[in-house]
Structures are given as C-alpha cells and as structure tokens.
Amino acid sequence: MGQSTCSGCLSVEDQLSNVQQVQATRQGAFAAILADGSIVTWGDPNLRGDCSAVQDRLSSVQKVQATGCAFAALLADGSVVAWGDLNYGGDCSTVQDQLKNVQQIEATGSAFAAILADGSVVSWGHPSRVGDSSKVPDRPRNVQKVQAADCAFSAILADGSLITWGYTCHPFIGGNWSALQD
C-alpha cells in the first residue's frame, strides 16, 4: 500500500488526489484517506494534524474518525491506530489489545467507540466524557451500529433496542436517557 504523508504544513494539495474520505477535528486538523489506503494529514501540528509518531503503522486505512483533537484510523486488518491529544482519544494503547476485528468507529467530541465483530463495544478517550468502556451499559455483545453526539453514544442492538451511555450530568447532553427507557 501507499506511504502515508503526515504534515503540519498547510500545503499538501499536490498529494490530495484519489481522496476516498476526509475527516476533520474541531481544532482545524484534517486527515484524508487516499485510494491506495494511505493517509495525508494537514493543519497545525499543535492542533493534532501531525501523525508522524504513528506514520509507520498507517497503511491500508479503511476509515478515519475524529474527536475534537484526535484521529483514529480503522485499518483493513480490523486494527486501529490513533493519534492526537491523549485526552481526546489520541492514544488507544490502554485498549489496544481489545481493538481486534473492529467493524466501525464513531467519535464524540473527546472519545472513540469501536464495534467489534462479536458485537461488543470498546471505547477510549476522556474517561469522564464516555472514553471508558466500563460505562457501556451491561457490556452488550450484539451492537449493530453506534452513533455519537458531542458527549454521548447510542447503540442499536440486534433486537432493535437502543442503549445510550455518556456524560449524564446535564439532561440536555444526551447520555442520560433514563426517562425514556420504558
């Protein structure tokens, strides 16, 4: 596969052909997946546009997601590579051994959630902002799809039911859905 290009430079236009997907952090960093599975990043390196620390692991990229200040790339082999601000999910080393056979990644403003082939969910990022897998209700193993808001995740289960987890301190943020459960 192609070689990833990771740059803090704003001028990467000559490398941006055959783009398959582009994703942006809220802080102005971008990552584009090219047809050969490589990634080109740009934006201020201080705003997490620099993936040079993980560049050697970024090949065969299928999808990329972004939190406010970090990226996570899903590779063809079902593994995940993350980079950016550690408090926003830029480091998945604490859950790396669980990130196998990943099917989907979604991102809140500060955390990532991955659905594995067995239907379980692994999350990482800011622990108080849903980046802690232990906050997933009842550790479901039949998750079909995950959708993210700024501070909460919702998951559709195989039986058509829905679970939501996340920041529950404020009723309008989305993580607290206890009034709707019945």
C-alpha positions as CSV (number, residue, x, y, z in Angstrom):
1,M,0.0,0.0,0.0
2,G,1.0,3.6,-0.3
3,Q,3.1,5.6,2.1
4,S,1.3,7.9,4.5
5,T,2.2,11.5,4.5
6,C,1.9,13.3,7.7
7,S,2.5,17.0,7.7
8,G,1.8,20.1,9.8
9,C,2.2,22.1,6.6
10,L,-0.9,23.7,5.1
11,S,0.3,23.0,1.6
12,V,-0.4,19.3,0.6
13,E,-2.6,19.9,-2.4
14,D,-0.2,18.0,-4.7
15,Q,-0.7,14.9,-2.6
16,L,-4.5,15.1,-2.5
17,S,-5.7,13.1,-5.5
18,N,-7.8,10.0,-5.4
19,V,-9.2,11.0,-2.0
20,Q,-11.7,8.5,-0.6
21,Q,-12.6,10.1,2.7
22,V,-11.7,13.2,4.7
23,Q,-12.2,13.9,8.4
24,A,-11.5,17.0,10.5
25,T,-11.0,17.7,14.2
26,R,-12.8,20.6,15.6
27,Q,-9.5,22.3,16.1
28,G,-8.6,22.5,12.3
29,A,-6.6,19.4,11.6
30,F,-7.5,17.2,8.6
31,A,-6.9,13.6,7.6
32,A,-7.6,12.3,4.1
33,I,-7.6,8.6,3.0
34,L,-6.3,8.1,-0.5
35,A,-7.4,5.2,-2.8
36,D,-4.2,3.3,-2.0
37,G,-5.0,3.2,1.7
38,S,-2.5,5.9,2.8
39,I,-3.3,9.0,4.8
40,V,-2.4,12.6,4.2
41,T,-2.8,14.9,7.2
42,W,-2.5,18.7,7.4
43,G,-3.2,21.5,9.7
44,D,-1.2,23.0,12.5
45,P,0.8,20.1,14.2
46,N,-0.1,21.7,17.5
47,L,-3.8,21.1,16.6
48,R,-3.1,17.4,16.1
49,G,-2.6,17.4,12.3
50,D,0.7,15.6,12.6
51,C,0.6,11.8,12.6
52,S,4.4,11.3,12.3
53,A,4.5,9.4,15.6
54,V,2.3,6.6,14.1
55,Q,3.1,7.1,10.4
56,D,4.8,3.7,10.0
57,R,1.5,2.0,11.2
58,L,-0.8,3.9,8.8
59,S,-1.3,1.7,5.8
60,S,-4.4,0.0,4.4
61,V,-6.6,2.6,6.1
62,Q,-10.3,2.0,5.5
63,K,-11.9,4.7,7.6
64,V,-10.9,7.6,9.8
65,Q,-12.8,9.3,12.6
66,A,-12.0,12.5,14.6
67,T,-12.8,13.8,18.0
68,G,-12.1,17.5,18.9
69,C,-8.3,17.0,18.9
70,A,-7.5,13.4,17.8
71,F,-7.9,10.9,15.0
72,A,-8.5,7.1,14.9
73,A,-7.9,5.1,11.7
74,L,-9.5,1.7,11.1
75,L,-7.1,-0.5,9.1
76,A,-8.1,-3.3,6.7
77,D,-7.0,-5.9,9.2
78,G,-9.5,-4.6,11.7
79,S,-7.0,-2.9,14.0
80,V,-7.0,0.7,15.0
81,V,-4.3,3.4,15.1
82,A,-4.9,6.6,17.0
83,W,-3.0,9.9,17.2
84,G,-3.5,13.4,18.6
85,D,-4.3,14.8,22.0
86,L,-4.2,12.0,24.6
87,N,-7.2,13.4,26.5
88,Y,-9.3,13.3,23.3
89,G,-8.6,9.6,22.3
90,G,-5.2,10.2,20.6
91,D,-3.8,7.2,22.5
92,C,-5.6,3.9,22.4
93,S,-2.7,1.9,24.0
94,T,-4.8,1.0,27.1
95,V,-7.3,-0.8,25.0
96,Q,-5.1,-1.8,22.0
97,D,-5.3,-5.5,22.9
98,Q,-9.1,-5.3,22.6
99,L,-9.1,-3.5,19.3
100,K,-9.2,-6.5,17.0
101,N,-11.7,-7.2,14.3
102,V,-13.1,-3.7,14.6
103,Q,-16.1,-3.1,12.3
104,Q,-17.0,0.5,13.0
105,I,-15.6,3.5,14.8
106,E,-17.6,6.6,16.0
107,A,-16.4,9.6,17.8
108,T,-17.8,12.1,20.4
109,G,-16.0,15.4,21.0
110,S,-13.5,13.6,23.2
111,A,-13.8,9.8,22.9
112,F,-14.0,7.0,20.4
113,A,-16.1,3.8,20.4
114,A,-15.4,0.8,18.3
115,I,-17.8,-2.0,17.5
116,L,-16.0,-5.4,17.3
117,A,-17.0,-8.3,15.1
118,D,-18.6,-10.1,18.1
119,G,-20.9,-7.0,18.6
120,S,-19.1,-5.8,21.7
121,V,-18.0,-2.2,22.2
122,V,-14.6,-0.8,23.2
123,S,-14.2,2.9,24.0
124,W,-11.3,5.2,24.8
125,G,-10.5,8.8,25.3
126,H,-11.5,11.2,28.1
127,P,-12.9,8.9,30.8
128,S,-15.5,11.4,32.2
129,R,-16.7,12.0,28.6
130,V,-17.5,8.4,27.7
131,G,-14.0,7.2,26.8
132,D,-14.3,4.4,29.3
133,S,-15.6,1.0,28.1
134,S,-16.9,0.2,31.6
135,K,-19.5,2.9,31.1
136,V,-21.2,0.9,28.3
137,P,-24.4,-0.5,29.9
138,D,-24.4,-4.2,30.5
139,R,-21.5,-4.8,28.1
140,P,-23.7,-5.7,25.2
141,R,-22.4,-8.2,22.6
142,N,-25.0,-7.6,20.0
143,V,-24.4,-4.0,18.9
144,Q,-25.2,-3.3,15.3
145,K,-24.5,0.4,14.9
146,V,-23.2,3.2,17.1
147,Q,-24.0,6.9,16.7
148,A,-22.2,9.7,18.6
149,A,-23.2,13.1,19.9
150,D,-20.8,15.5,21.5
151,C,-20.7,13.7,24.9
152,A,-22.7,10.5,24.4
153,F,-23.0,7.4,22.4
154,S,-26.2,5.5,21.4
155,A,-26.1,1.9,20.0
156,I,-28.7,-0.1,18.2
157,L,-28.7,-3.7,19.3
158,A,-29.6,-6.7,17.2
159,D,-33.1,-7.0,18.7
160,G,-33.8,-3.4,17.7
161,S,-33.5,-1.9,21.2
162,L,-31.3,1.1,21.9
163,I,-28.8,1.8,24.7
164,T,-27.2,5.1,25.4
165,W,-24.2,6.0,27.6
166,G,-22.1,9.0,28.2
167,Y,-22.0,12.3,30.1
168,T,-25.0,12.2,32.3
169,C,-24.5,15.3,34.5
170,H,-26.6,17.5,32.2
171,P,-30.1,16.3,31.0
172,F,-29.7,18.0,27.6
173,I,-26.4,16.5,26.5
174,G,-27.8,13.0,25.7
175,G,-26.1,10.5,27.9
176,N,-29.0,10.4,30.4
177,W,-32.0,8.7,28.8
178,S,-33.4,7.0,31.9
179,A,-36.8,8.8,31.5
180,L,-37.2,7.1,28.0
181,Q,-36.1,3.6,28.9
182,D,-39.6,2.3,29.5
